[in-house]
Amino acid sequence: MAVNFLAEEKIWFDKYKYDDAEAQYYIKLNSPVSGKVQNSPAKQSAVQCSDIEMCARVISLEKENQSLHQVVEDLRLAMSKLEARVSTLEKSLVRTQPAICPQAQHNKPSTTKPEVKKNEDDDDQDDIDLFGSSDDDEKAETDRVREERLRQYAEKKSKKPAVIAKSSILLDVKPWDDETDMVKLEECVRTIQMDGLVWGASKLVPVGYGIKKLQIQCVVEDDKVGTDLLEEEITKFEDYVQSVDIAAFNKI
């Protein structure tokens, strides 16, 4: 009866198998193999990035290598052109230089040397005589032309009228006081007559305290009339004139 009861009851007799299976599952899930599987995409992307950088570097190195090859080729071509030019110049120099044999020149007979020297001396003497006479003729002709030009210049200068240097002078003639007769003072000044002196306009300019001075214009020839002479002649009228000053002096 007990056996029949146990048979009828639903008992999980193989539960240990399921427990073992579950434990094995979790062990595999947390094992390093599963970690490698999970991390493999990141590692693959890192590997791909490193491969791309390596390829780019290789490409840049190849380009640089090609440019260096081109530079080397250009230098080689320039060197070949330079060598060809140097060889051409050397050949041209060899062609232009006369081929002189030192031994033949040393063995050349010396009998012709005095004759050549003598001929050279004769030629030099002829040249000296010839050019000497020509130089004398040219010098005489040059002197004659120079003297003629000097004579013509002197005649032209003598005919040309000489320029007379003149000056315009403005004089301030001051009286003693306000009672001085300014009309008489001007008359006295104008009585001064000289060769090369021409009197001009005049006016009375107030000085102060009722005193006026005579301001008179004149034109003089510089070679004939000087300012010192004018002042000396005007101050001779000492009854009317106290002093004489030059207010303005201009060359004409």
Backbone as JSON, one array per atom type, in Angstrom:
{
  "sequence": "MAVNFLAEEKIWFDKYKYDDAEAQYYIKLNSPVSGKVQNSPAKQSAVQCSDIEMCARVISLEKENQSLHQVVEDLRLAMSKLEARVSTLEKSLVRTQPAICPQAQHNKPSTTKPEVKKNEDDDDQDDIDLFGSSDDDEKAETDRVREERLRQYAEKKSKKPAVIAKSSILLDVKPWDDETDMVKLEECVRTIQMDGLVWGASKLVPVGYGIKKLQIQCVVEDDKVGTDLLEEEITKFEDYVQSVDIAAFNKI",
  "N": [[0.82, -1.21, 0.0], [1.92, 1.17, 0.73], [3.78, 1.38, -1.28], [2.23, 1.69, -3.49], [1.15, 4.11, -2.91], [3.35, 5.81, -3.05], [3.85, 5.55, -5.74], [1.73, 6.69, -6.89], [2.08, 9.35, -6.07], [3.46, 12.47, -7.27], [6.63, 12.78, -7.58], [9.83, 14.46, -7.88], [12.33, 12.82, -8.96], [14.79, 12.96, -10.4], [15.94, 15.47, -9.95], [18.5, 16.35, -9.37], [19.9, 16.12, -11.68], [19.0, 18.19, -13.27], [19.84, 20.27, -11.66], [22.62, 20.01, -11.87], [22.92, 20.54, -14.59], [22.05, 23.17, -14.75], [24.03, 24.41, -13.21], [26.3, 23.94, -14.79], [25.64, 25.46, -16.99], [25.65, 28.1, -16.02], [28.34, 28.25, -15.34], [29.62, 28.07, -17.86], [28.59, 30.35, -18.92], [29.85, 32.42, -17.47], [32.5, 31.97, -18.0], [36.0, 32.55, -19.27], [35.96, 32.15, -21.99], [33.48, 32.97, -22.91], [33.77, 35.68, -22.33], [35.74, 36.41, -24.14], [34.33, 36.09, -26.45], [32.42, 38.09, -26.17], [34.03, 40.4, -26.15], [35.21, 40.47, -28.59], [34.25, 42.09, -30.88], [35.08, 44.77, -30.28], [37.82, 44.46, -30.15], [38.3, 43.69, -32.73], [37.59, 46.03, -34.12], [39.63, 47.74, -33.2], [41.85, 46.49, -34.28], [41.3, 46.84, -36.98], [41.47, 49.66, -37.19], [44.21, 50.09, -36.62], [45.31, 48.76, -38.81], [44.43, 50.41, -40.88], [45.8, 52.81, -40.34], [48.41, 51.93, -40.68], [48.39, 51.3, -43.4], [47.95, 53.86, -44.5], [50.32, 55.12, -43.73], [52.2, 53.63, -45.11], [51.48, 54.29, -47.73], [52.08, 57.05, -47.77], [54.85, 56.92, -47.4], [55.59, 55.64, -49.75], [54.91, 57.62, -51.64], [56.69, 59.65, -50.87], [59.07, 58.36, -51.39], [58.91, 58.12, -54.17], [59.03, 60.87, -54.9], [61.61, 61.46, -54.01], [63.07, 59.83, -55.71], [62.53, 61.17, -58.1], [63.84, 63.62, -57.65], [66.47, 62.76, -57.48], [66.84, 61.82, -60.08], [66.6, 64.24, -61.5], [68.86, 65.64, -60.52], [70.86, 63.96, -61.45], [70.53, 64.28, -64.21], [71.13, 67.0, -64.47], [73.83, 66.99, -63.68], [74.94, 65.45, -65.73], [74.52, 67.15, -67.92], [76.13, 69.31, -67.13], [78.67, 68.11, -67.09], [78.93, 67.55, -69.82], [78.98, 70.14, -70.86], [81.33, 71.16, -69.69], [83.26, 69.49, -70.86], [82.94, 70.29, -73.51], [83.81, 72.97, -73.38], [86.49, 72.57, -72.65], [87.46, 71.29, -74.94], [87.13, 73.36, -76.82], [88.95, 75.25, -75.8], [91.34, 73.91, -76.16], [91.43, 73.82, -78.92], [91.64, 76.54, -79.63], [94.11, 77.4, -78.53], [97.44, 77.86, -79.65], [99.51, 75.29, -80.92], [102.46, 74.94, -79.57], [105.64, 73.91, -79.59], [107.87, 73.37, -77.05], [110.52, 72.45, -77.27], [111.16, 72.78, -79.95], [110.98, 75.52, -80.1], [113.08, 76.22, -78.47], [115.23, 75.27, -79.93], [115.26, 76.97, -82.05], [116.87, 78.89, -84.57], [119.14, 81.51, -83.72], [119.97, 83.55, -85.32], [118.25, 85.28, -86.61], [117.25, 87.01, -84.78], [118.67, 89.53, -84.16], [118.22, 90.9, -86.56], [115.45, 91.19, -86.64], [115.09, 92.79, -84.39], [116.49, 95.01, -85.19], [114.95, 95.87, -87.33], [112.63, 96.51, -85.96], [113.57, 98.67, -84.43], [114.09, 100.53, -86.46], [111.53, 100.92, -87.44], [110.38, 102.06, -85.17], [111.83, 104.46, -85.02], [111.01, 105.7, -87.37], [108.29, 105.97, -86.83], [108.37, 107.7, -84.64], [109.46, 110.06, -85.71], [107.55, 110.66, -87.64], [105.07, 110.94, -86.18], [105.9, 112.9, -84.43], [106.26, 115.26, -85.97], [103.64, 115.55, -86.8], [102.35, 116.03, -84.37], [103.46, 118.51, -83.68], [102.4, 120.13, -85.7], [99.66, 119.91, -85.16], [99.58, 121.07, -82.6], [100.38, 123.7, -83.16], [98.24, 124.49, -84.79], [96.15, 124.29, -82.97], [96.87, 126.26, -81.08], [96.67, 128.51, -82.69], [93.94, 128.58, -83.31], [92.88, 128.89, -80.75], [93.9, 131.44, -80.01], [92.63, 133.0, -81.91], [89.96, 132.73, -81.19], [90.01, 133.88, -78.64], [90.61, 136.5, -79.31], [88.34, 137.21, -80.79], [86.43, 137.03, -78.78], [87.27, 139.03, -77.03], [86.87, 141.32, -78.64], [84.1, 141.21, -78.97], [83.26, 141.52, -76.34], [84.2, 144.08, -75.8], [82.61, 145.65, -77.43], [80.12, 145.27, -76.33], [77.8, 146.95, -74.25], [78.62, 148.1, -71.0], [77.25, 146.93, -67.97], [75.66, 148.95, -65.68], [75.82, 149.16, -62.3], [73.28, 149.86, -60.02], [71.65, 151.39, -57.17], [68.84, 151.67, -54.98], [68.07, 153.98, -52.55], [66.67, 154.75, -49.42], [66.45, 157.49, -47.38], [66.49, 158.67, -44.03], [66.21, 161.75, -42.72], [66.83, 163.56, -39.91], [65.68, 166.32, -37.99], [66.72, 168.98, -35.64], [64.8, 169.87, -33.79], [61.29, 170.59, -33.21], [60.97, 173.07, -34.27], [62.5, 173.38, -36.49], [62.92, 174.33, -39.86], [61.45, 172.45, -42.16], [61.01, 172.55, -44.85], [63.09, 174.15, -45.81], [65.14, 172.5, -45.04], [64.79, 170.3, -46.76], [65.26, 171.54, -49.19], [67.96, 172.16, -48.91], [69.06, 169.57, -48.85], [68.46, 168.63, -51.43], [70.07, 170.25, -52.89], [72.45, 169.01, -53.11], [74.41, 167.71, -55.53], [75.63, 165.22, -57.65], [77.64, 163.22, -59.85], [75.96, 160.53, -61.02], [73.97, 160.52, -59.15], [70.57, 160.7, -58.35], [67.8, 162.41, -57.21], [64.71, 161.54, -55.65], [61.27, 161.08, -54.77], [59.84, 162.54, -51.78], [58.86, 162.8, -48.31], [57.26, 163.93, -45.24], [57.56, 162.48, -42.11], [55.97, 161.81, -39.08], [57.63, 161.85, -35.93], [57.47, 162.23, -33.15], [56.27, 164.18, -30.35], [55.67, 166.43, -31.86], [57.72, 166.61, -33.66], [59.02, 166.07, -36.9], [60.42, 163.98, -39.39], [62.45, 164.0, -42.38], [61.87, 162.0, -45.07], [63.44, 160.76, -47.77], [63.87, 159.71, -51.15], [66.38, 158.26, -53.25], [68.42, 157.48, -56.15], [71.39, 155.84, -56.89], [74.54, 155.4, -58.57], [76.55, 152.63, -58.06], [79.32, 152.56, -58.41], [80.05, 155.21, -58.39], [78.81, 156.79, -56.4], [78.63, 156.63, -52.92], [77.14, 155.42, -49.83], [78.29, 156.45, -47.53], [79.43, 158.81, -48.44], [77.14, 160.25, -49.15], [75.86, 160.59, -46.62], [77.8, 162.11, -45.34], [77.77, 164.51, -46.89], [75.14, 165.42, -46.46], [75.01, 165.84, -43.7], [76.54, 168.05, -43.46], [74.95, 170.28, -43.46], [74.5, 171.45, -40.8], [72.95, 173.2, -39.35], [70.35, 172.51, -39.75], [70.19, 169.72, -39.88], [70.24, 166.93, -37.8], [70.88, 164.16, -37.76], [71.49, 161.39, -40.03], [69.99, 158.54, -41.37], [69.91, 155.29, -42.91], [67.1, 154.05, -44.24], [66.2, 152.13, -46.04], [67.68, 149.91, -48.43], [68.21, 148.92, -51.64], [69.17, 146.84, -54.34], [69.22, 147.6, -57.8]],
  "CA": [[0.0, 0.0, 0.0], [2.87, 2.31, 0.75], [4.4, 1.48, -2.62], [1.22, 2.25, -4.39], [1.01, 5.53, -2.58], [4.5, 6.53, -3.63], [3.74, 5.54, -7.2], [0.72, 7.66, -7.3], [2.55, 10.69, -5.8], [4.33, 13.05, -8.3], [7.9, 13.15, -6.94], [10.94, 14.78, -8.86], [13.46, 11.99, -8.52], [16.03, 13.33, -11.11], [16.19, 16.9, -9.81], [19.95, 16.62, -9.3], [20.41, 16.29, -13.05], [18.69, 19.56, -13.69], [20.73, 21.19, -10.92], [23.96, 19.97, -12.51], [22.86, 21.19, -15.91], [21.98, 24.62, -14.52], [25.35, 24.87, -12.76], [27.2, 23.94, -15.95], [25.26, 26.58, -17.86], [26.18, 29.36, -15.46], [29.81, 28.22, -15.43], [30.0, 28.42, -19.24], [28.23, 31.75, -19.18], [30.85, 33.3, -16.83], [33.88, 31.52, -18.3], [36.77, 33.48, -20.15], [35.64, 31.99, -23.41], [32.36, 33.87, -23.2], [34.28, 37.07, -22.34], [36.41, 36.65, -25.42], [33.33, 36.24, -27.5], [31.78, 39.4, -26.03], [34.97, 41.49, -26.44], [35.82, 40.33, -29.92], [33.99, 43.21, -31.81], [35.93, 45.93, -29.96], [39.19, 44.17, -30.57], [38.34, 43.69, -34.2], [37.62, 47.43, -34.59], [40.97, 48.28, -32.92], [42.76, 45.92, -35.28], [41.02, 47.48, -38.25], [42.04, 51.02, -37.14], [45.67, 49.99, -36.75], [45.6, 48.39, -40.19], [44.21, 51.6, -41.74], [46.92, 53.73, -40.12], [49.6, 51.34, -41.3], [48.26, 51.47, -44.85], [48.17, 55.27, -44.83], [51.75, 55.41, -43.58], [52.91, 52.99, -46.23], [51.2, 55.07, -48.94], [52.87, 58.3, -47.7], [56.26, 56.59, -47.62], [55.78, 55.37, -51.18], [54.91, 58.91, -52.34], [57.96, 60.32, -50.57], [60.12, 57.64, -52.12], [58.81, 58.51, -55.58], [59.55, 62.23, -55.06], [63.07, 61.4, -53.89], [63.59, 59.28, -56.96], [62.47, 62.21, -59.12], [64.91, 64.58, -57.36], [67.74, 62.13, -57.85], [66.92, 61.82, -61.54], [66.88, 65.61, -61.95], [70.26, 65.94, -60.22], [71.69, 63.18, -62.37], [70.45, 64.91, -65.53], [71.89, 68.25, -64.42], [75.26, 66.65, -63.65], [75.36, 65.01, -67.06], [74.61, 68.35, -68.77], [77.3, 70.07, -66.71], [79.87, 67.41, -67.58], [79.01, 67.73, -71.27], [79.39, 71.52, -71.13], [82.75, 71.3, -69.33], [84.06, 68.82, -71.9], [82.92, 71.13, -74.72], [84.7, 74.11, -73.15], [87.88, 72.11, -72.69], [87.82, 71.05, -76.34], [87.28, 74.64, -77.51], [90.2, 75.86, -75.36], [92.45, 73.19, -76.8], [91.48, 74.21, -80.34], [92.07, 77.94, -79.8], [95.5, 77.58, -78.16], [98.37, 77.36, -80.67], [100.36, 74.17, -80.5], [103.85, 75.37, -79.58], [106.54, 72.89, -79.04], [108.96, 74.05, -76.33], [111.83, 72.03, -77.74], [111.41, 73.43, -81.24], [111.22, 76.93, -79.84], [114.42, 76.32, -77.89], [116.22, 74.99, -80.98], [115.11, 77.92, -83.15], [118.15, 79.61, -84.79], [119.18, 82.85, -83.14], [120.56, 84.52, -86.26], [117.24, 86.23, -87.09], [116.83, 87.93, -83.72], [119.19, 90.9, -84.33], [117.61, 91.54, -87.7], [114.11, 91.6, -86.25], [115.23, 93.91, -83.48], [116.9, 96.18, -85.96], [113.78, 96.35, -88.07], [111.74, 97.16, -85.0], [114.14, 99.98, -84.08], [113.87, 101.42, -87.59], [110.12, 101.3, -87.46], [110.12, 102.98, -84.06], [112.37, 105.77, -85.36], [110.13, 106.3, -88.38], [107.06, 106.37, -86.18], [108.63, 108.86, -83.79], [109.62, 111.24, -86.56], [106.29, 110.97, -88.3], [104.1, 111.46, -85.22], [106.41, 114.12, -83.83], [105.92, 116.37, -86.84], [102.19, 115.73, -86.78], [102.0, 116.66, -83.09], [103.82, 119.93, -83.75], [101.43, 120.82, -86.55], [98.38, 119.99, -84.45], [99.72, 122.03, -81.51], [100.37, 125.05, -83.74], [96.89, 124.79, -85.24], [95.33, 124.5, -81.77], [97.21, 127.57, -80.52], [96.15, 129.56, -83.57], [92.48, 128.64, -83.14], [92.59, 129.46, -79.43], [94.17, 132.87, -80.04], [91.59, 133.64, -82.71], [88.73, 132.77, -80.39], [90.2, 134.88, -77.59], [90.53, 137.83, -79.93], [86.93, 137.48, -81.1], [85.71, 137.24, -77.52], [87.64, 140.35, -76.51], [86.19, 142.32, -79.45], [82.67, 141.17, -78.65], [83.07, 142.06, -75.0], [84.44, 145.52, -75.83], [81.47, 146.28, -78.09], [78.94, 145.13, -75.49], [77.76, 148.01, -73.24], [78.83, 147.64, -69.63], [76.08, 147.04, -67.09], [75.9, 149.88, -64.58], [75.16, 148.72, -61.06], [72.62, 150.97, -59.34], [70.96, 151.04, -55.93], [67.81, 152.59, -54.52], [68.3, 154.25, -51.12], [65.68, 155.57, -48.72], [67.16, 158.15, -46.3], [65.75, 159.37, -42.97], [66.96, 162.94, -42.29], [66.17, 164.01, -38.69], [66.03, 167.69, -37.6], [67.07, 169.15, -34.23], [63.6, 169.98, -32.95], [60.06, 170.84, -33.98], [61.01, 174.41, -34.84], [63.36, 173.37, -37.69], [62.18, 174.53, -41.12], [61.64, 171.21, -42.92], [61.07, 172.88, -46.28], [64.45, 174.58, -46.05], [66.01, 171.32, -44.89], [64.7, 169.5, -47.99], [65.95, 172.29, -50.25], [69.4, 171.98, -48.73], [69.42, 168.21, -49.24], [68.38, 168.5, -52.88], [71.16, 171.01, -53.54], [73.61, 168.12, -53.29], [74.41, 167.17, -56.88], [76.82, 164.41, -57.96], [77.53, 162.35, -61.03], [75.44, 159.22, -60.62], [72.99, 160.69, -58.08], [69.29, 161.26, -58.79], [66.87, 162.48, -56.1], [63.34, 161.12, -55.97], [60.17, 161.62, -53.97], [60.12, 162.74, -50.37], [57.69, 163.07, -47.47], [57.53, 164.18, -43.83], [57.03, 161.41, -41.27], [56.02, 162.23, -37.66], [58.48, 161.08, -35.04], [56.93, 162.35, -31.8], [56.4, 165.49, -29.71], [55.58, 167.45, -32.88], [58.9, 166.57, -34.53], [58.89, 165.28, -38.12], [61.67, 163.72, -40.11], [62.36, 164.01, -43.83], [62.16, 160.7, -45.69], [63.66, 161.11, -49.17], [64.34, 158.6, -51.99], [67.38, 158.61, -54.25], [69.04, 156.38, -56.9], [72.82, 156.14, -57.06], [75.4, 154.41, -59.22], [77.4, 152.1, -56.99], [80.74, 152.86, -58.63], [80.32, 156.65, -58.32], [78.28, 157.41, -55.19], [78.49, 155.72, -51.82], [76.27, 155.88, -48.75], [79.07, 157.29, -46.6], [79.57, 160.13, -49.05], [75.86, 160.94, -49.03], [75.65, 161.0, -45.23], [78.73, 163.21, -45.03], [77.32, 165.74, -47.53], [73.89, 165.9, -45.86], [75.28, 166.32, -42.33], [77.2, 169.36, -43.51], [73.94, 171.3, -43.13], [74.34, 171.17, -39.38], [71.93, 174.06, -38.77], [69.05, 171.87, -39.92], [70.25, 168.25, -39.8], [70.84, 166.34, -36.61], [71.48, 162.87, -38.13], [71.0, 160.75, -41.27], [69.94, 157.08, -41.3], [69.47, 154.58, -44.12], [65.9, 153.28, -43.9], [66.09, 150.99, -46.95], [68.74, 149.88, -49.44], [67.88, 147.84, -52.58], [69.9, 146.83, -55.62], [68.35, 147.69, -58.97]],
  "C": [[0.85, 1.25, 0.0], [3.51, 2.51, -0.59], [3.43, 2.08, -3.59], [1.04, 3.74, -4.14], [2.14, 6.34, -3.18], [4.41, 6.58, -5.14], [2.73, 6.58, -7.67], [1.19, 9.1, -7.03], [3.51, 11.14, -6.92], [5.58, 13.58, -7.64], [8.96, 13.32, -8.02], [12.18, 14.06, -8.4], [14.77, 12.4, -9.19], [16.3, 14.83, -11.07], [17.69, 17.24, -9.81], [20.53, 16.82, -10.7], [20.16, 17.71, -13.55], [19.56, 20.58, -12.96], [22.12, 21.2, -11.53], [23.96, 20.7, -13.85], [22.82, 22.73, -15.76], [23.34, 25.17, -14.08], [26.33, 24.93, -13.93], [26.89, 25.12, -16.89], [25.83, 27.9, -17.35], [27.7, 29.41, -15.49], [30.26, 28.61, -16.82], [29.71, 29.88, -19.54], [29.27, 32.72, -18.63], [32.29, 32.91, -17.11], [34.58, 32.54, -19.18], [36.43, 33.35, -21.6], [34.51, 32.9, -23.82], [32.78, 35.31, -23.23], [34.97, 37.4, -23.63], [35.42, 36.87, -26.53], [32.68, 37.61, -27.44], [32.71, 40.52, -26.46], [35.53, 41.44, -27.85], [35.46, 41.47, -30.86], [34.86, 44.42, -31.55], [37.35, 45.7, -30.42], [39.3, 44.17, -32.08], [38.38, 45.11, -34.74], [38.98, 48.07, -34.35], [41.97, 47.78, -33.95], [42.55, 46.57, -36.62], [41.6, 48.89, -38.29], [43.55, 50.99, -37.31], [46.08, 49.62, -38.17], [45.45, 49.59, -41.12], [45.36, 52.6, -41.58], [48.19, 53.21, -40.77], [49.55, 51.51, -42.81], [48.51, 52.92, -45.27], [49.64, 55.64, -44.73], [52.55, 54.82, -44.72], [52.71, 53.8, -47.51], [52.02, 56.37, -48.94], [54.34, 58.04, -47.93], [56.53, 56.3, -49.09], [55.81, 56.67, -51.98], [56.23, 59.66, -52.11], [59.12, 59.67, -51.31], [60.11, 58.01, -53.6], [59.36, 59.91, -55.81], [61.07, 62.28, -54.93], [63.71, 60.83, -55.14], [63.59, 60.33, -58.06], [63.58, 63.24, -58.91], [66.27, 64.02, -57.77], [67.91, 62.11, -59.36], [67.23, 63.2, -62.08], [68.33, 66.0, -61.69], [71.2, 65.19, -61.15], [71.7, 63.8, -63.76], [71.24, 66.21, -65.55], [73.39, 68.0, -64.41], [75.75, 66.22, -65.02], [75.48, 66.19, -68.02], [75.84, 69.17, -68.42], [78.59, 69.43, -67.19], [80.04, 67.6, -69.08], [79.48, 69.15, -71.61], [80.87, 71.74, -70.81], [83.64, 70.66, -70.38], [84.09, 69.64, -73.18], [83.83, 72.34, -74.57], [86.16, 73.71, -73.2], [88.33, 71.87, -74.12], [88.02, 72.36, -77.09], [88.56, 75.36, -77.1], [91.4, 75.19, -76.02], [92.57, 73.58, -78.25], [92.03, 75.62, -80.52], [93.54, 78.16, -79.45], [96.43, 77.05, -79.26], [99.26, 76.27, -80.1], [101.81, 74.57, -80.66], [104.69, 74.3, -78.92], [107.69, 73.57, -78.34], [110.33, 73.69, -76.87], [112.16, 72.69, -79.07], [111.69, 74.9, -81.06], [112.61, 77.13, -79.26], [115.5, 76.13, -78.94], [116.12, 75.94, -82.15], [116.4, 78.71, -83.32], [118.04, 81.05, -84.32], [119.73, 83.89, -84.07], [119.56, 85.58, -86.68], [116.85, 87.25, -86.03], [117.41, 89.33, -83.89], [118.53, 91.63, -85.48], [116.2, 92.04, -87.36], [114.15, 92.8, -85.33], [115.61, 95.18, -84.21], [115.73, 96.76, -86.73], [112.8, 97.06, -87.16], [112.25, 98.53, -84.6], [113.92, 100.97, -85.2], [112.43, 101.89, -87.66], [109.78, 102.29, -86.36], [110.63, 104.38, -84.38], [111.49, 106.47, -86.38], [108.84, 106.8, -87.74], [107.26, 107.62, -85.34], [108.75, 110.11, -84.62], [108.29, 111.64, -87.17], [105.3, 111.6, -87.33], [104.57, 112.74, -84.55], [106.07, 115.34, -84.68], [104.43, 116.63, -86.84], [101.75, 116.42, -85.48], [102.33, 118.15, -83.1], [102.81, 120.72, -84.58], [100.1, 120.99, -85.83], [98.45, 121.01, -83.31], [99.69, 123.46, -82.03], [98.97, 125.44, -84.18], [95.97, 125.07, -84.04], [95.6, 125.86, -81.15], [96.61, 128.7, -81.37], [94.64, 129.71, -83.39], [92.12, 129.25, -81.79], [92.82, 130.96, -79.4], [93.09, 133.61, -80.83], [90.29, 133.77, -81.92], [88.84, 133.78, -79.25], [90.08, 136.29, -78.13], [89.08, 138.18, -80.24], [86.12, 137.74, -79.83], [86.0, 138.62, -76.94], [86.94, 141.46, -77.3], [84.7, 142.37, -79.12], [82.38, 141.78, -77.29], [83.26, 143.57, -74.98], [83.26, 146.27, -76.46], [80.21, 146.24, -77.21], [78.92, 146.22, -74.42], [77.87, 147.43, -71.83], [77.57, 147.87, -68.79], [76.44, 147.9, -65.88], [75.1, 149.41, -63.37], [74.6, 149.93, -60.33], [71.91, 150.44, -58.09], [69.94, 152.12, -55.6], [67.92, 152.73, -53.01], [67.19, 155.13, -50.59], [66.34, 156.13, -47.46], [66.17, 158.78, -45.32], [66.63, 160.51, -42.45], [66.2, 163.54, -41.11], [66.64, 165.43, -38.34], [66.39, 167.74, -36.12], [65.83, 169.16, -33.34], [62.41, 170.28, -33.85], [60.03, 172.21, -34.61], [61.86, 174.49, -36.09], [62.47, 173.49, -38.92], [62.45, 173.32, -42.01], [61.69, 171.48, -44.41], [62.48, 173.31, -46.65], [65.41, 173.41, -45.97], [65.97, 170.49, -46.17], [65.41, 170.22, -49.13], [67.46, 172.1, -50.13], [69.85, 170.58, -49.17], [69.44, 168.07, -50.75], [69.44, 169.31, -53.6], [72.41, 170.15, -53.74], [73.48, 167.45, -54.66], [75.74, 166.45, -57.12], [76.56, 163.63, -59.24], [77.11, 160.96, -60.56], [74.44, 159.3, -59.49], [71.73, 161.35, -58.64], [68.35, 161.22, -57.59], [65.48, 162.1, -56.56], [62.33, 161.77, -55.05], [60.56, 161.71, -52.5], [58.81, 162.98, -49.63], [58.16, 163.29, -46.04], [56.82, 163.11, -43.0], [57.12, 161.84, -39.82], [56.88, 161.28, -36.84], [57.91, 161.07, -33.63], [57.19, 163.73, -31.23], [56.41, 166.61, -30.75], [56.75, 167.49, -33.82], [58.62, 165.65, -35.71], [60.26, 165.1, -38.75], [61.41, 163.7, -41.61], [62.77, 162.63, -44.35], [62.23, 160.93, -47.19], [64.3, 159.92, -49.89], [65.38, 159.13, -52.96], [67.91, 157.33, -54.9], [70.47, 156.76, -57.19], [73.47, 155.03, -57.88], [76.45, 153.94, -58.21], [78.86, 152.46, -57.17], [81.07, 154.33, -58.41], [79.91, 157.26, -56.99], [78.11, 156.33, -54.13], [77.61, 156.3, -50.72], [77.02, 156.77, -47.76], [79.22, 158.71, -47.13], [78.27, 160.91, -48.94], [75.62, 161.44, -47.62], [76.56, 162.18, -44.87], [78.26, 164.53, -45.64], [76.07, 166.31, -46.87], [74.14, 166.47, -44.47], [76.06, 167.63, -42.32], [76.23, 170.49, -43.21], [73.57, 171.1, -41.66], [73.33, 172.09, -38.7], [70.55, 173.41, -38.82], [69.06, 170.36, -39.6], [70.93, 167.82, -38.52], [71.56, 165.02, -36.95], [70.82, 162.37, -39.4], [71.08, 159.24, -41.09], [69.46, 156.51, -42.62], [68.28, 153.7, -43.74], [65.76, 152.04, -44.77], [67.18, 151.1, -48.0], [68.45, 148.66, -50.34], [68.7, 147.99, -53.84], [68.89, 146.86, -56.76], [68.9, 146.8, -60.07]]
}
